[in-house]
Amino acid sequence: MNDHLIGGPALPQERRLVTAIPGPESARLHARKAAAVAAGVGTTLPVYTVAAGGGVIVDADGNSLIDLGSGIAVTTVGNSAPAVVDAVTEQLQAFTHTCFMVTPYDGYVRVAEKLNELTPGSHEKRTALFNSGAEAVENAVKIARAFTKRQAVVVFDHAYHGRTNLTMAMTAKNMPYKHGFGPFASEIYRAPLSYAFRDGGLSGEAAAFRAIDLIEKQVGAGNLAAVVIEPIQGEGGFIVPADGFLPLLVQWCHDNGVVFVADEVQTGFARTGELFACDHEAVVPDLIVTAKGIAGGLPLSAVTGRAEIMDAVNVGGLGGTYGGNPLACAAALAVIETIATEDLVGRARMIGKTMVERLHGFADPRIGDVRGRGAMVAVELVEPGTTNPDPDLTRAVAAAAHAQGVVVLTCGTYGNVLRFLPPLSMPDHLLFEAFDVLEQVFREN
């Protein structure tokens, strides 16, 4: 890999600690946050950003932190990537909003055309644009119900699909996402996932048959509108289903007239070393949901799918005031172009190879599993010699990494997974340094 910077403002690509993390100015700002922002809005690391680009985040105290989070897989092409800045600036000077449902514009159509072209499958497709991943997931369910005239929806253990009422019902983890917010939407059913680290050697095919058996017995194919799954789970712990699980599930859905929905909100747009995670097993979903990395940090999401399914909704049944905002559409087109011209799919593979090699090199018995694809990698931390989760160690490692100027995220149903999502604009020397820091953190905790 080459030491180069793909996009981003001309910030020094260095880890620089001027103060303790967080520093006094961030602490002052955080006190203002506590007085002004609802307590339910948490923060992972209370440093207040003033600039970001390449592989760094610069805070209000002048600290420069290495970013292994990408705003939860959003700034995949880098923060303020030049092509994105230029495209948004040009659009900003033309117009900021008309509402596509009132007076439409070319940018929305161009994004839809690109998504129809790039998403898995050569069939005729249609796209609808929205604002957030949760909003798109919810609309995918609406579309599947309209097409099938059925109501039931199957999701999976450890799933995360969003924070709206329907998507909270679809999300598995109670704290902090669901606690105290019920009652939730009905007709949501949960099936077991393929989880190699905790499945006792169960093959992907066997895990799929286990899930299908439960679905047939507890839901019934004739009642089922959609199966919704993350091809690689995000918040659930970067769980990669064993080979064969997804293709068999897709085949069962097709055999039974069930819409197969791939939630690629976190995995889409080069993150996993393919343009979409479904591409790793040549899985072709009926509907695919995208967001996060689609627009370089601007709010945009999409549902793309088979024309006959997407067109089953009555005119006016899909939309929203801000859906497909022209600024976000301009950003998305620039992101898609940047992924192609900079070969960010290949870059994701190289970053992933480096991260996996380094993590295995730690040789720490508390690392129970290293998993993921491309630049979407995680470690599951356990008590040595067991599969017992160790969330305390996970919190300690994350806190120590933060104190040393490396932004890492935690996840997982058991709170024992560290996840790594560096921007694909990160230069090699920063990636190596980040994992040098992490290796030292593991030795000291």
C-alpha positions in Angstrom: 0.0 0.0 0.0 1.2 3.5 -0.8 1.5 6.3 1.7 -0.9 8.7 0.0 -3.9 10.8 0.9 -7.1 10.2 -1.0 -9.2 13.4 -0.8 -9.8 15.5 2.2 -8.6 19.0 3.3 -4.9 19.6 3.5 -4.6 18.5 7.1 -1.3 17.1 8.4 -1.8 13.3 8.4 -0.5 12.8 11.9 -1.5 11.7 15.4 -0.9 14.8 17.6 -1.7 15.0 21.3 -1.5 18.6 22.5 -3.7 18.1 25.6 -5.2 15.2 27.5 -8.2 13.6 25.6 -10.6 15.3 26.0 -8.9 18.7 26.3 -10.1 21.7 28.2 -11.9 23.3 25.2 -13.7 20.1 24.5 -14.6 19.8 28.1 -16.0 23.3 28.1 -18.1 22.5 25.0 -19.2 19.2 26.5 -20.6 21.1 29.5 -22.6 23.3 27.1 -23.8 20.1 25.4 -25.0 18.7 28.7 -27.0 21.9 29.4 -28.5 22.2 25.9 -28.8 18.7 24.3 -31.2 16.0 25.5 -29.5 13.5 27.8 -30.5 10.6 25.5 -28.2 11.8 22.8 -24.9 10.2 23.9 -21.3 10.6 22.6 -18.6 7.9 22.3 -15.7 10.3 22.7 -16.4 13.9 23.8 -13.8 15.7 21.7 -15.3 18.5 19.6 -14.4 18.4 16.0 -13.2 21.5 14.1 -11.7 19.8 11.0 -11.4 16.3 9.5 -9.9 14.8 6.4 -7.8 11.9 5.1 -7.5 9.7 8.2 -7.6 12.3 11.0 -10.1 14.3 13.1 -8.8 17.6 14.6 -10.5 18.7 17.8 -11.1 22.1 19.4 -7.9 21.8 21.5 -5.7 21.1 18.5 -5.4 17.4 19.0 -5.3 15.3 15.8 -6.8 11.9 16.3 -6.6 8.8 14.0 -10.1 8.0 12.8 -11.0 4.3 12.8 -14.7 5.0 12.9 -15.6 7.1 9.8 -18.6 8.5 11.6 -19.9 4.9 11.7 -19.0 4.0 8.1 -20.2 7.3 6.6 -17.1 9.1 5.5 -15.8 6.2 3.4 -14.3 8.4 0.7 -12.8 10.7 3.4 -14.2 13.7 5.2 -14.8 16.7 2.9 -13.4 14.7 -0.1 -12.5 17.3 -2.8 -14.9 15.9 -5.4 -17.8 15.9 -2.9 -17.0 19.5 -1.8 -16.9 20.7 -5.4 -20.1 19.0 -6.3 -22.0 20.2 -3.3 -20.7 23.8 -3.7 -21.8 23.9 -7.3 -25.3 22.6 -6.3 -25.5 24.9 -3.3 -25.1 27.9 -5.7 -27.8 26.6 -8.0 -30.6 25.7 -5.4 -30.8 23.9 -2.1 -34.4 22.5 -2.2 -37.5 22.3 -4.2 -38.9 19.0 -2.9 -38.7 16.3 -5.6 -42.4 15.6 -5.2 -43.2 19.2 -6.1 -40.8 20.2 -8.8 -38.2 17.4 -9.5 -34.6 17.8 -10.6 -32.0 15.8 -12.5 -29.7 15.0 -9.6 -32.3 12.7 -8.0 -32.8 10.9 -11.3 -29.1 10.5 -11.9 -28.6 8.9 -8.4 -31.5 6.5 -9.1 -30.0 5.6 -12.5 -26.6 5.0 -10.9 -28.0 2.8 -8.1 -30.1 0.8 -10.6 -26.9 0.2 -12.6 -24.5 -0.6 -9.7 -26.5 -2.7 -7.2 -26.5 -6.5 -7.6 -28.4 -8.1 -10.4 -29.0 -7.2 -14.1 -32.8 -7.1 -13.8 -34.9 -4.0 -14.4 -34.8 -1.8 -11.2 -36.3 1.3 -9.7 -35.0 3.5 -6.8 -36.6 5.7 -4.2 -34.5 8.1 -2.1 -34.9 9.0 1.6 -32.9 10.6 4.4 -31.7 7.9 6.8 -31.0 4.2 6.9 -34.0 3.6 9.3 -36.3 5.5 7.0 -35.2 3.5 4.0 -35.5 0.1 5.9 -39.1 1.1 6.9 -39.9 2.0 3.3 -38.5 -1.3 2.1 -41.0 -3.1 4.4 -43.8 -0.9 3.1 -42.9 -1.8 -0.5 -42.6 -5.5 0.3 -46.0 -5.5 2.0 -47.6 -3.6 -0.9 -46.2 -6.1 -3.4 -47.0 -9.3 -1.5 -50.2 -8.3 0.2 -48.8 -10.0 3.3 -47.8 -8.5 6.6 -45.2 -10.6 8.5 -41.5 -9.6 8.4 -38.6 -11.8 9.5 -35.4 -10.3 10.9 -32.5 -12.0 12.7 -30.7 -12.3 16.0 -28.3 -9.5 16.7 -29.8 -7.3 14.0 -29.8 -3.5 13.9 -32.1 -1.7 11.5 -32.8 1.7 13.1 -34.5 3.7 15.7 -38.0 4.4 14.3 -40.9 2.5 15.9 -40.9 -0.2 13.2 -37.1 -0.5 13.0 -36.8 -0.6 16.7 -39.0 -3.7 16.6 -36.7 -5.1 13.9 -33.6 -4.3 16.0 -32.5 -7.0 18.4 -30.7 -5.2 21.2 -32.7 -3.7 24.0 -30.2 -1.2 25.6 -29.9 1.5 24.5 -32.1 1.2 21.4 -35.4 -0.1 22.6 -35.5 0.2 26.4 -38.6 2.1 27.6 -39.9 2.9 24.1 -42.5 0.2 23.5 -45.0 -0.9 22.4 -43.5 -1.7 19.1 -44.9 -2.5 15.7 -46.4 -5.9 15.3 -45.8 -8.8 12.8 -42.1 -8.8 13.3 -40.5 -12.2 13.9 -36.9 -13.1 14.7 -34.9 -16.0 13.4 -31.4 -17.4 14.4 -28.5 -16.1 12.4 -25.4 -17.9 11.3 -22.7 -16.8 13.8 -19.6 -18.9 13.3 -17.9 -18.0 16.5 -20.9 -19.1 18.6 -22.5 -21.7 16.4 -20.3 -24.7 17.4 -19.1 -25.3 13.8 -22.6 -25.1 12.2 -22.2 -24.7 8.4 -23.9 -21.9 6.6 -26.3 -24.3 4.9 -27.2 -25.9 8.2 -27.8 -22.5 9.8 -30.0 -21.5 7.0 -32.1 -24.6 7.3 -32.4 -24.0 11.1 -33.7 -20.4 10.3 -36.0 -21.6 7.6 -37.5 -24.3 9.8 -38.3 -21.8 12.5 -39.8 -19.4 9.9 -42.0 -22.1 8.4 -43.2 -23.3 11.8 -43.7 -20.0 13.6 -44.6 -17.6 10.8 -45.6 -19.5 7.7 -44.3 -18.6 4.3 -47.8 -17.7 3.1 -48.0 -14.9 5.7 -44.5 -13.5 5.1 -43.9 -10.3 3.2 -40.1 -10.0 3.6 -37.0 -11.4 5.1 -34.7 -8.4 6.1 -31.0 -9.1 6.8 -27.7 -7.3 7.0 -25.3 -9.3 4.8 -22.7 -8.5 7.5 -24.2 -7.3 10.7 -23.1 -3.9 11.9 -24.1 -3.0 15.5 -24.7 -6.6 16.2 -20.9 -7.3 16.1 -19.7 -7.4 12.5 -21.0 -10.9 12.3 -20.3 -12.5 8.9 -22.7 -15.4 8.1 -21.0 -18.6 7.1 -20.7 -19.2 3.4 -23.9 -20.6 2.0 -26.3 -19.1 4.5 -27.4 -16.1 2.5 -27.7 -17.9 -0.9 -29.9 -20.6 0.6 -32.1 -18.0 2.3 -32.5 -16.1 -0.9 -33.5 -19.3 -2.8 -36.1 -20.1 -0.1 -37.5 -16.6 -0.4 -37.8 -16.8 -4.2 -39.4 -20.3 -3.9 -42.1 -18.9 -1.6 -42.8 -15.5 -3.0 -41.1 -13.7 -0.1 -39.2 -10.4 -0.8 -35.5 -10.7 0.2 -34.3 -7.4 1.5 -30.6 -6.7 2.0 -29.9 -4.0 4.6 -26.6 -2.6 3.3 -26.7 0.6 5.2 -23.3 0.0 6.8 -21.8 -2.4 4.3 -22.5 -0.6 1.1 -20.3 1.4 -1.2 -16.9 -0.3 -1.2 -16.7 -0.8 2.6 -16.3 -4.6 2.5 -13.9 -4.8 -0.4 -16.8 -5.2 -2.9 -19.1 -2.5 -4.0 -21.8 -4.2 -1.9 -21.5 -7.0 0.7 -24.0 -9.2 -1.3 -21.4 -9.3 -4.1 -19.1 -11.6 -2.0 -21.5 -14.5 -2.6 -23.2 -13.3 -5.7 -26.4 -12.7 -3.8 -29.0 -10.7 -5.7 -31.5 -9.2 -3.3 -35.0 -8.3 -4.4 -34.6 -4.9 -2.5 -31.4 -3.4 -1.3 -31.2 -0.6 1.3 -28.3 1.8 1.3 -27.3 4.9 3.3 -24.2 5.9 5.4 -21.4 5.8 2.8 -23.6 6.8 0.0 -23.2 10.6 0.2 -20.0 11.5 2.0 -21.7 12.7 5.2 -24.8 14.3 3.8 -28.1 12.7 4.7 -29.3 10.3 2.0 -30.6 6.8 1.8 -32.2 4.6 -0.9 -34.3 1.6 -1.6 -33.4 0.0 -4.9 -35.0 -3.1 -6.3 -36.9 -5.1 -8.8 -39.1 -2.8 -10.9 -42.2 -4.9 -10.4 -41.8 -4.8 -6.6 -40.9 -1.1 -6.4 -43.7 -0.1 -8.7 -46.3 -2.0 -6.6 -46.8 1.1 -4.4 -49.6 3.6 -5.3 -48.5 7.0 -6.7 -47.8 9.2 -3.7 -47.2 6.3 -1.4 -43.4 6.9 -1.2 -41.5 10.1 -0.6 -40.9 12.8 2.0 -40.1 16.5 2.0 -36.3 16.1 2.2 -35.9 12.7 0.5 -33.3 12.9 -2.3 -32.3 16.5 -1.3 -30.3 18.0 -4.2 -27.2 18.7 -2.1 -27.1 15.1 -1.0 -27.7 13.8 -4.5 -24.8 15.9 -5.8 -22.6 14.4 -3.0 -23.7 10.9 -3.8 -22.8 11.2 -7.5 -19.3 12.5 -6.5 -18.9 9.7 -4.0 -19.7 7.1 -6.6 -17.3 8.7 -9.1 -14.6 8.8 -6.4 -15.0 5.1 -5.5 -14.5 4.2 -9.2 -11.7 6.6 -10.1 -9.7 5.9 -6.9 -10.3 2.2 -6.9 -11.6 2.3 -3.4 -12.9 -1.2 -3.6 -9.3 -2.4 -4.0 -8.2 0.1 -1.3 -10.7 -1.4 1.1 -9.3 -4.9 0.5 -5.8 -3.7 1.2 -6.8 -1.9 4.4 -8.7 -5.0 5.5 -5.7 -7.2 4.9 -3.5 -5.0 6.9 -5.9 -4.8 9.8 -6.5 -8.5 10.0 -2.8 -9.3 9.8 -2.1 -6.8 12.6 -4.9 -8.1 14.8 -3.8 -11.7 14.5 -0.3 -10.6 15.2 -1.3 -9.3 18.6 -1.5 -13.0 19.7 -3.7 -12.1 22.6 -5.7 -15.0 24.1 -8.5 -12.5 24.9 -9.2 -12.0 21.2 -11.7 -14.7 20.6 -12.4 -13.9 17.0 -11.1 -11.6 14.3 -13.7 -11.2 11.5 -15.1 -9.0 8.8 -14.5 -8.2 5.2 -12.5 -5.4 3.6 -12.3 -2.3 5.7 -15.0 -3.5 8.0 -13.2 -5.6 10.6 -13.8 -6.4 14.3 -12.4 -8.4 17.2 -14.6 -10.1 19.8 -13.1 -10.0 23.2 -13.6 -12.9 25.6 -12.3 -14.4 28.8 -9.2 -16.5 27.7 -10.0 -20.0 26.6 -13.7 -19.4 26.5 -16.4 -17.7 24.5 -17.6 -15.8 27.6 -17.9 -12.1 26.5 -15.6 -9.6 28.2 -17.4 -6.2 27.9 -15.2 -4.7 30.7 -12.0 -5.3 28.7 -13.7 -3.9 25.6 -14.6 -0.7 27.3 -11.1 -0.5 28.9 -9.3 -1.0 25.5 -11.6 1.6 23.8 -11.0 4.1 26.5 -7.2 3.6 26.5 -7.2 3.9 22.6 -9.2 7.1 22.9 -6.7 8.6 25.4 -3.9 7.8 23.0 -5.6 9.6 20.1 -7.2 6.7 18.2 -10.9 6.7 17.6 -12.4 3.2 17.9 -16.0 2.1 18.2 -17.5 -0.7 20.2 -20.6 -2.9 19.3 -22.1 -6.3 19.7 -25.1 -7.7 21.6 -22.8 -8.5 24.5 -20.9 -5.2 24.3 -17.6 -7.1 23.7 -16.7 -6.2 20.1 -14.3 -3.6 18.9 -15.0 -2.5 15.3 -12.7 -0.8 12.9 -14.1 1.3 10.0 -11.3 3.6 8.8 -12.0 5.9 5.9 -10.6 4.6 2.7 -8.7 7.9 2.4 -6.5 6.9 5.3 -2.8 6.9 4.4 -0.8 3.7 5.2 1.4 5.3 7.9 -1.6 6.3 9.9 -3.2 2.9 9.7 0.1 1.3 10.9 0.4 3.8 13.7 -3.1 3.2 14.9 -2.5 -0.5 15.2 0.8 0.1 16.9 -1.1 2.1 19.5 -3.8 -0.7 19.8 -1.2 -3.4 20.2 0.4 -1.4 23.1 -3.1 -0.8 24.6 -3.8 -4.5 24.6 -0.4 -5.2 26.3 -1.2 -2.7 29.1 -4.8 -3.7 29.8 
